[in-house]
Amino acid sequence: MKLITWNVQWCRGVDHRVDPARVIAEAKRIADFDVLCLQEVADNYPAPLLPDGRAEDQFALLAALLPGYTAVPGVAVDQAGADGKRRRFGNMILTRLPVLQAYRHLLPYPADHAVPSMPRIAVEAVVRAPFGDVRVITTHLEYYSVKKRSAQVEGLRAIYSEGAAYADNPRVTERDEGPYQAQPRPLATVITGDFNLEPDDPLHARMRAPLPGGIPALVDAWEAAHPGKKHPPTFKIYEKLVPGEPELHCDFIFVNAPLRPRIVQVAVDTATQVSDHQPVVLELR
């Protein structure tokens, strides 16, 4: 199973061109992906609400560009637009693997009036990989507020733990009907996205901290695949708000113990300039 996670900045490249088709073409160049996890997907945000925005529905456009893939959109921001249409912003999973069930988890959003912020979401798809079922969760944590970001890390840990509890007792053999019919919720889990924190941030360690009830702890897939090797930069390589500002390393893939021995490759494409972030590739076997 090959997975790409990528903050695509509403499909805006370093050249300020907004082009969903270019994003998909570049993702295909990078890997023959089974799962594509995208952050910062926009709908109806024209410029100047988003720089160079085109007001297009990128959730629909990206899905149309990948026929044969199931699209699982997750809207975190849902606002009324001046044109009478909704404005939406969030994340998305696209996969050619069978999707057994999808979940949308709104993350904690405690008040912090000192800084700007937006609601955040974790999108989950339970997919059937060749080696077994996997929970794939993608998210984009708060940028400005440490208070919100800290609460969202705790939220992710709770979401992971909740799903692991269902893996112990899935009820898939029960005769529940309609929407009550239980679907498999595997223990194997991947959590990806733009975490807006550095590898040495205490919140990175918190993501990997032990969990109660014997639930396997998460590990950073890069660190598991490349022990002792620093994370490559994934943000602010080519597009900088302030000249000379440092590169950042904030896009991660976490996996749990059932998947750690299946890691074949974890790589960062540091060459592409189709977004202000760099895509991260995970291959499991």
C-alpha positions as CSV (number, residue, x, y, z in Angstrom):
1,M,0.0,0.0,0.0
2,K,1.4,3.4,-1.1
3,L,0.2,6.5,0.6
4,I,1.0,10.2,0.0
5,T,0.1,12.9,2.5
6,W,0.3,16.5,1.3
7,N,-0.7,19.9,2.4
8,V,-1.6,21.3,-1.1
9,Q,-2.4,25.0,0.0
10,W,-5.7,25.1,-2.0
11,C,-3.8,23.7,-5.0
12,R,-1.6,26.8,-5.1
13,G,2.0,26.4,-6.2
14,V,5.1,28.5,-5.3
15,D,4.5,30.2,-8.6
16,H,1.0,31.3,-7.3
17,R,-0.8,29.2,-9.9
18,V,-3.9,27.4,-8.5
19,D,-4.4,24.2,-10.5
20,P,-5.9,21.0,-9.0
21,A,-5.1,19.0,-12.1
22,R,-1.4,19.9,-11.7
23,V,-1.5,18.7,-8.1
24,I,-2.9,15.3,-9.1
25,A,-0.4,15.0,-12.0
26,E,2.5,15.7,-9.6
27,A,1.2,13.2,-7.0
28,K,1.1,10.6,-9.7
29,R,4.6,11.4,-10.7
30,I,5.8,11.0,-7.1
31,A,4.2,7.6,-6.5
32,D,1.7,5.2,-7.9
33,F,-0.4,5.9,-4.8
34,D,-3.3,3.8,-3.4
35,V,-4.2,6.5,-0.8
36,L,-3.8,10.2,-1.2
37,C,-4.3,12.4,1.9
38,L,-4.7,16.1,1.2
39,Q,-4.9,19.0,3.5
40,E,-6.1,22.6,2.8
41,V,-8.7,21.8,0.2
42,A,-11.0,24.8,-0.6
43,D,-14.5,25.4,-2.0
44,N,-15.8,28.9,-2.9
45,Y,-12.9,31.0,-1.6
46,P,-12.1,33.5,-4.3
47,A,-9.1,35.9,-4.0
48,P,-8.4,37.8,-1.9
49,L,-10.1,35.5,0.7
50,L,-7.3,33.0,-0.2
51,P,-4.4,34.3,-2.2
52,D,-5.0,33.6,-5.9
53,G,-8.1,31.7,-5.0
54,R,-10.5,30.8,-7.8
55,A,-13.7,30.1,-5.9
56,E,-13.8,26.5,-7.4
57,D,-15.1,23.5,-5.5
58,Q,-11.8,21.6,-5.2
59,F,-13.4,18.7,-3.3
60,A,-15.4,17.9,-6.5
61,L,-12.6,18.7,-8.9
62,L,-10.0,16.6,-7.2
63,A,-12.5,13.7,-7.0
64,A,-13.3,14.0,-10.7
65,L,-9.6,13.9,-11.5
66,L,-9.2,10.4,-10.0
67,P,-11.9,8.2,-11.5
68,G,-11.9,4.8,-9.8
69,Y,-10.9,6.4,-6.5
70,T,-13.3,6.9,-3.6
71,A,-13.3,10.5,-2.3
72,V,-13.8,11.0,1.5
73,P,-14.0,14.8,2.0
74,G,-13.8,16.3,5.5
75,V,-15.1,19.9,5.9
76,A,-13.7,21.8,9.0
77,V,-14.8,25.3,8.0
78,D,-18.3,25.8,6.7
79,Q,-19.3,29.4,6.3
80,A,-21.9,31.5,4.5
81,G,-20.5,33.3,1.5
82,A,-21.4,36.7,0.3
83,D,-22.7,35.1,-2.9
84,G,-25.2,33.0,-1.0
85,K,-23.2,29.8,-1.4
86,R,-21.3,27.9,1.3
87,R,-17.6,28.4,1.7
88,R,-15.8,25.2,2.8
89,F,-12.3,24.3,3.8
90,G,-10.8,21.1,5.0
91,N,-9.1,17.8,4.2
92,M,-9.7,14.9,1.9
93,I,-8.8,11.2,1.4
94,L,-8.9,9.7,-2.0
95,T,-8.2,6.0,-2.4
96,R,-8.6,3.2,-4.9
97,L,-8.7,0.7,-2.1
98,P,-12.2,-0.4,-0.9
99,V,-13.5,2.0,1.8
100,L,-15.4,0.0,4.4
101,Q,-16.5,3.1,6.4
102,A,-15.6,6.7,6.7
103,Y,-15.6,9.0,9.8
104,R,-15.3,12.8,10.3
105,H,-14.0,13.8,13.7
106,L,-14.1,17.5,14.6
107,L,-11.1,18.3,16.8
108,P,-11.2,20.3,20.0
109,Y,-11.4,24.1,19.5
110,P,-10.9,25.8,22.8
111,A,-11.2,29.6,22.9
112,D,-7.9,31.4,22.4
113,H,-8.7,35.0,21.5
114,A,-5.1,36.2,21.2
115,V,-4.5,34.7,17.8
116,P,-6.5,33.9,14.6
117,S,-7.6,30.3,14.1
118,M,-10.0,28.0,12.3
119,P,-11.9,24.8,13.2
120,R,-10.0,21.6,12.5
121,I,-11.0,18.1,11.5
122,A,-9.6,14.6,11.3
123,V,-10.9,12.5,8.4
124,E,-10.8,8.8,8.7
125,A,-11.3,6.0,6.1
126,V,-11.1,2.4,6.9
127,V,-9.5,0.8,3.8
128,R,-9.0,-2.8,2.7
129,A,-5.3,-3.1,1.9
130,P,-3.8,-6.2,0.3
131,F,-2.4,-7.3,3.7
132,G,-5.5,-6.4,5.8
133,D,-7.8,-3.5,6.9
134,V,-6.2,-0.2,7.9
135,R,-7.5,3.0,9.5
136,V,-6.2,6.0,7.6
137,I,-6.7,9.3,9.4
138,T,-5.5,12.6,8.0
139,T,-5.6,16.0,9.7
140,H,-4.2,19.6,9.8
141,L,-3.6,21.0,13.3
142,E,-3.9,24.6,14.4
143,Y,-1.0,26.9,13.3
144,Y,-1.2,29.9,15.5
145,S,-2.5,28.7,18.9
146,V,-0.5,26.3,21.0
147,K,-3.5,25.9,23.3
148,K,-5.7,24.7,20.4
149,R,-2.9,22.5,18.9
150,S,-2.3,20.9,22.3
151,A,-6.0,20.1,22.7
152,Q,-6.1,18.7,19.1
153,V,-3.2,16.3,19.8
154,E,-5.2,15.0,22.8
155,G,-8.2,14.7,20.5
156,L,-6.2,12.6,18.0
157,R,-5.0,10.3,20.7
158,A,-8.6,9.9,21.9
159,I,-9.8,9.2,18.3
160,Y,-7.1,6.6,17.9
161,S,-7.9,5.0,21.3
162,E,-11.6,4.9,20.6
163,G,-11.1,3.1,17.3
164,A,-8.8,0.6,18.9
165,A,-11.5,-0.3,21.5
166,Y,-13.8,-1.1,18.6
167,A,-11.2,-3.4,17.1
168,D,-11.4,-5.5,20.3
169,N,-15.2,-6.0,19.8
170,P,-16.4,-5.1,16.3
171,R,-19.9,-6.7,16.5
172,V,-19.7,-7.4,12.7
173,T,-21.3,-10.8,13.2
174,E,-24.4,-9.3,15.0
175,R,-27.7,-8.8,13.2
176,D,-27.9,-5.1,13.5
177,E,-29.7,-3.5,10.6
178,G,-29.3,-0.4,8.4
179,P,-27.0,2.3,9.8
180,Y,-26.7,0.2,13.0
181,Q,-24.8,-2.5,11.1
182,A,-21.3,-2.5,12.5
183,Q,-18.3,-2.4,10.1
184,P,-14.8,-3.7,10.8
185,R,-12.6,-1.2,12.8
186,P,-9.0,-2.6,12.6
187,L,-6.3,-1.9,15.1
188,A,-3.8,-1.1,12.3
189,T,-3.7,2.7,12.0
190,V,-2.0,5.4,10.0
191,I,-2.3,9.1,11.1
192,T,-1.0,11.6,8.7
193,G,-1.0,15.3,8.0
194,D,0.3,18.8,8.7
195,F,0.8,18.9,12.5
196,N,2.3,22.5,12.5
197,L,5.0,21.4,15.0
198,E,8.6,20.4,14.8
199,P,10.0,16.9,15.6
200,D,11.5,18.2,18.8
201,D,8.2,19.7,20.0
202,P,6.8,18.2,23.2
203,L,3.6,17.6,21.3
204,H,5.4,15.3,18.8
205,A,6.5,13.3,21.8
206,R,3.0,13.4,23.2
207,M,1.6,11.8,19.9
208,R,4.0,8.9,20.6
209,A,3.3,8.6,24.4
210,P,2.0,5.4,25.9
211,L,-1.8,4.9,25.9
212,P,-3.9,3.1,28.5
213,G,-5.4,-0.3,28.2
214,G,-2.6,-1.9,26.3
215,I,-3.3,0.1,23.2
216,P,-0.1,0.1,21.0
217,A,1.6,3.5,21.1
218,L,2.1,5.4,17.8
219,V,5.5,5.8,16.3
220,D,6.8,8.4,13.8
221,A,7.2,6.4,10.5
222,W,10.2,8.4,9.4
223,E,12.0,7.7,12.6
224,A,11.1,4.0,12.4
225,A,12.4,3.8,8.8
226,H,15.4,6.1,9.3
227,P,16.7,5.7,12.9
228,G,18.9,8.6,13.9
229,K,18.3,10.5,10.7
230,K,16.7,14.0,10.8
231,H,13.4,14.7,9.3
232,P,13.8,16.4,5.9
233,P,12.1,19.8,5.7
234,T,8.5,19.8,4.5
235,F,7.6,23.5,4.6
236,K,9.1,26.8,3.7
237,I,11.8,25.4,1.4
238,Y,10.8,27.6,-1.6
239,E,8.0,29.9,-0.4
240,K,8.9,32.1,2.5
241,L,6.9,34.9,4.1
242,V,10.1,36.5,5.4
243,P,13.4,36.2,3.4
244,G,15.7,33.8,5.1
245,E,13.2,32.3,7.5
246,P,14.1,28.7,8.4
247,E,12.8,25.6,6.8
248,L,10.2,23.7,8.9
249,H,9.6,19.9,9.4
250,C,5.9,19.7,10.3
251,D,4.3,17.0,8.0
252,F,4.3,13.6,9.6
253,I,3.1,10.0,9.3
254,F,2.5,8.1,12.5
255,V,1.8,4.4,12.5
256,N,1.1,1.9,15.3
257,A,2.8,-1.4,16.2
258,P,0.9,-3.7,13.8
259,L,2.1,-1.6,10.8
260,R,5.7,-0.8,12.0
261,P,7.2,-4.0,10.6
262,R,5.4,-3.4,7.3
263,I,7.2,-0.2,6.6
264,V,9.1,-0.5,3.3
265,Q,9.8,3.2,2.6
266,V,9.2,6.7,4.0
267,A,10.3,9.5,1.8
268,V,9.9,13.3,1.4
269,D,9.8,14.8,-2.1
270,T,11.8,18.0,-1.5
271,A,11.9,19.0,-5.2
272,T,8.3,19.7,-6.1
273,Q,7.0,23.3,-5.9
274,V,3.4,22.6,-6.7
275,S,2.6,23.6,-3.1
276,D,4.3,25.4,-0.3
277,H,4.5,22.0,1.5
278,Q,6.4,18.9,0.4
279,P,4.6,15.5,0.1
280,V,5.5,12.6,2.3
281,V,5.3,9.0,0.9
282,L,4.7,5.9,2.9
283,E,4.9,2.3,1.5
284,L,3.7,-0.6,3.5
285,R,3.9,-4.3,2.6
